[in-house]
Every structure is written in structure tokens, then in C-alpha cells.
Amino acid sequence: MDDSVRRGFMAAFAVSGGVVFLAMHAHNRLLSDFINKIEFQTKTSTGSSKDVATKKVRFAESKVEKYYEKKHRREAAFRNNCESFEAMPQNRQVLYKGIMQNRNRMV
């Protein structure tokens, strides 16, 4: 190949590479600006994320009382069923005790 043809190919590759490089940077900048605008709009329309995170759930007193009454009844039923509990096979007794202990820990 001629020296001038080689230089022509090199110039074409350099120019096309530069165009691709500039297009990528322009695309990244436009994309980041667009994402920033979207984030700003969502923050202003819904409030800041700190306001959402500080909300707490409160249950009505009647619901809380019913929950604890149900828990108390369940524990009383467990104490009353000791005779049938002793009649269970030993592997079931261990399993049942573990379930009851786990329930008491969660509440």
C-alpha cells in the first residue's frame, strides 16, 4: 500500500473515533441531566425521603387488647393441655416446645 493510503486510513479512523468519543460523552451528560431532573421532580412531588422514613404505625387500643387476650388464651390452653402434651411422642414434644418458645420471643 501507498504511504498516502495508509495515512488516509489512519486519518479516517482517528476522525471516526473522535466522533464516537464525543457522542458518548454528550449522551452521558444528557442522560445524567435527565436523571437529575426526574429525581428532583419525584422528591418535590412526594416530599423528601426523610419524611417517609419517620412515619410510625399505631394500632387502635381495641386491636392491641384483643391481640394480648388471644395470646393469653393460647398460653392458658397450652398449660391446660399438659396431660395431652405428655401423651405425645417425645420428638413432637420437643418440636412443640420450640414453637411455643419462638412465639413467645417474637411477641
C-alpha positions in Angstrom: 0.0 0.0 0.0 1.0 3.5 -0.6 2.1 5.7 2.2 -0.7 8.2 1.4 -3.4 5.5 1.5 -2.2 4.4 5.0 -2.3 7.9 6.2 -5.8 8.3 4.8 -7.0 5.2 6.7 -5.3 6.4 9.9 -7.0 9.8 9.5 -10.4 8.2 8.9 -10.1 6.0 11.9 -9.0 9.0 14.1 -11.8 11.2 13.0 -14.5 8.4 13.4 -13.0 7.5 16.8 -13.2 11.1 17.9 -16.8 11.4 16.7 -17.8 8.3 18.7 -15.9 9.6 21.8 -17.7 12.9 21.6 -21.1 11.3 21.0 -20.6 9.0 24.1 -19.8 12.0 26.3 -22.7 14.0 25.0 -25.1 11.1 25.6 -23.8 10.5 29.2 -24.2 14.2 30.0 -27.7 14.4 28.6 -28.7 11.2 30.4 -27.3 12.4 33.8 -29.1 15.7 33.4 -32.4 13.9 32.6 -32.0 11.6 35.7 -31.3 14.6 38.0 -34.4 16.3 36.7 -36.5 13.2 37.3 -35.1 12.8 40.9 -35.8 16.4 41.7 -39.4 16.1 40.4 -40.1 13.0 42.4 -38.6 14.5 45.6 -40.7 17.7 45.3 -43.9 15.8 44.5 -43.8 13.2 47.2 -41.8 15.1 49.8 -38.4 14.2 51.0 -37.4 10.6 51.8 -36.7 11.5 55.4 -40.4 12.4 56.0 -41.5 9.0 54.7 -39.0 7.1 56.8 -40.1 8.7 60.1 -43.7 7.7 59.9 -44.8 5.2 62.6 -47.7 2.8 62.6 -50.1 3.0 65.6 -52.7 0.4 66.3 -56.1 1.1 67.9 -56.2 0.2 71.6 -59.0 -2.3 71.0 -56.9 -4.2 68.5 -53.9 -4.3 70.9 -56.1 -5.6 73.7 -57.6 -8.3 71.5 -54.2 -9.4 70.5 -52.9 -9.8 74.0 -56.1 -11.5 75.1 -55.7 -14.0 72.3 -52.1 -14.6 73.3 -53.1 -15.1 76.9 -55.8 -17.6 75.9 -53.3 -19.5 73.8 -50.8 -19.7 76.7 -53.6 -20.8 79.0 -54.7 -23.5 76.6 -51.1 -24.8 76.4 -50.9 -25.0 80.2 -54.3 -26.8 80.3 -53.3 -29.4 77.7 -50.3 -30.7 79.7 -51.9 -34.1 80.0 -52.3 -34.5 76.2 -48.8 -32.9 75.8 -47.2 -35.7 77.9 -49.0 -38.3 75.8 -47.3 -37.0 72.6 -44.2 -38.7 71.3 -41.0 -37.2 72.6 -39.9 -35.7 69.2 -43.2 -33.9 68.9 -42.9 -32.6 72.4 -39.6 -31.1 71.6 -40.9 -29.6 68.4 -44.0 -28.1 70.1 -41.9 -26.6 72.9 -39.6 -25.0 70.4 -42.6 -23.5 68.5 -44.1 -22.1 71.7 -40.7 -20.6 72.8 -40.2 -19.0 69.4 -43.8 -17.5 69.6 -43.1 -16.0 73.0 -39.8 -14.5 71.8 -41.4 -12.8 68.8 -44.2 -11.2 70.8 
